[in-house]
Amino acid sequence: MRHFGQLSPAARERLFHREPAEFSADSPAHVLAAALGATLYSPATRPRLADDVVKQVTSGVVSMVLCLEDSIDDAEVPAAEENLVRHFADLDARAEKGAELPLLFIRVRAPGQIPDLARRLGESIRRLSGFVLPKFTEERGIPFLEALTAAEAATGQRLFAMPVLESPELLHLETRRQTLSAIATTVDKYRDRVLALRLGVTDFCSAYGLRRAPDMTAYDVQIVASVIADVVNVLGRADGTGYTVTGPVWEYFRLQERMFKPQLRRSPFMAGRADELRTALIEHDIDGLLREIELDRANGLTGKTCIHPSHVGPVHALSVVSHEEFSDAQDILRPERGGGGVVRSAYTNKMNEVKPHRAWAERTLLRATAFGVAREDVGFVELLTAGLADT
């Protein structure tokens, strides 16, 4: 699989200076973590679950979470598990015939579900990349990680964990420092199994009866922004000890999505229509999403939790490395720059400080591998409209 793989080779050649690289579920963990992109959540109760998964691949989705937790009613869990097992067998059969699948994860409620589902999935577990672990703290997280490790040993299937950081202990100021420190100690013990850490901002807001409006980002809610900053401070460091931390969910979408797409199709590769596109984005509640994606990256987050397919295109379009970013990153990492110093950007609009900007450059090139590098005259408008053209 690859990002923008739903586009024709000609379209990718027109858009990219360097195309996104191919990867698979067997790729190294650091490659998969960088490539998660917009991780689309779906309730495990959906009656046409296998069809939904395959359909999303054609829209550019490369990672999905099939949810047995908050997205379904407590009474629905047994039926949802049965539905999940049945559709995994269907997906396995389709993959055997050549169907492309995204990275698939299951969000569970309790540690005991992990070995139980691993057993019930049988051979189809080979299509599973791991489990999402809710409300993760040291106390609640260790049983989940132990269960995942046991399931991996029993099945021989590589299984990753994606803990969700969303507990009140992490939010409340008087317990935050201790909770973060304990989480760090816990995930460090299972570092090879932890693919990424996910932020559960909806639960943070719930603890104070808050809900951000569609014109506000998570960073406008100060109590949430402070938690994000502390999580990145402790768990997202670029010194080799950190983890990939993903951006929070965006809750809003419009039912008029199909009406919106023709507006985008009229704009591709026409720089003069950028203002028109921006107006359309604002009218369809996407402007807030775009600002939040940009703020995610500025605050050290990678990828994003998504609950609607219309969010996938914007996340991926804004994840592509610009030609200018790529030029700067390559220049900073040239072997002859090993001693440090300051050099003028090839775009002659900034100074690149080799040592302070090295970690940024390394992360940028990793993102470039996953999402590609845009051509010099290609921006977000062209990437987004191309991604929606055939969906």
Steps between C-alpha positions, in 0.01 A plus 500: 500500500599863466350840567321644196511150353140550388625751243620402155876488438462801270327702772768412755773597256329834444469569874819364653866590478555177695208256525392338828681172561324167511471322836321198643378368832841331532698825467715620793310662786645848447382492137148392596478759779589779257260366236186457716364830373127544548400195705131445431288358781197282425258329742546123488121463480474611136313231306715542186827545685721316250353696209555825691866418564574414138311807378703735720825380343379639167456838673858509626460355850805301614414439868171415671385423853200271542350605829349287777515779758332841526352503151257218582248435777603276788229251408634470144845368589439123458328548163771747391771246580322234295456746215868593515619140490269417210608797292869444572461157343341670199782753479757222522336319209492819294865573573590150384339591167701821474285760673701775667430560869604785729685450826227366728477543878233401751407730784411283798340575837669248729831309495321165482359585159847495344585127544135406445479684168845376395375143549167559326655674201698188415703533180341836419705659779772538238299801376516667843774748584413545867271633770402844622506517880251746656540728803862402538681547831767290670243311707258434214762476227722220631226230479425608142866483397549166672194364318629629166842345559338166585277513191800574282689203642200270459428595140844585363352819357677833555254714694541867586340700778363851462418625852244781521591774748163626621468430872394760762824431690691635201276804471486605866790721596565341839550151349635584154873494568490167683264345244717608206814371665336163571367474143849572367649225718230255390528555124879498519482141627306409184665744259524249214124443517381863532443637150354837597325681783156645425341800672137471615408867510124436502535330839712790626226746406234275650664520843414871510178496300668666201465459126690710249302670225579437131688830475726408793793260513611284792772758559241771567377298800778586740447214742532255209794684343692478828461120509612465139808709576588289805448170315733611220747636756532161672415248227570672167865599531726488194801362686422136429292446815173635358202343327275601215208690656195539275268797469155513663173420328309767310131455582326696225394412147231606258243270345529709182842348430392382154390854415840628612706275274385657171621835631843348553503331163458833326816632668789254444830635371359852468684732735246777440228295666678470837284770663185334371611168642581656837148649511352159423708342776380755756138452394531126551652512850840381374692819568520413870625153415772642278618738771504218755706274271754778456511558876538126561825498305620826653453341844680174422209271405495264201188369327147534634207303634206533258134404534384595150647419157481866394781578746749262339577711192586820692721312748698330225522807276646702787741215584680520166839667536530820298786540256639779719493287817671216314768730365573638846507155663736358241729800530515473881585130487777516244803302628723805470272685746589258781694765686202735522481860394239718333416497128261698287200308371498416129175697489699799641225580752642356823812385681539130576690432822644155450515367856173645641303406186645149456220316686240694302675409176514131589128496582423687180682245286319216676168674421621549143554126468145429617308783330728614222640838399285738296627659186613856536179644351262257676330587828221386727223597256633276224569209736155515657307536177695219334429275799126566476471491123402136471315445833 
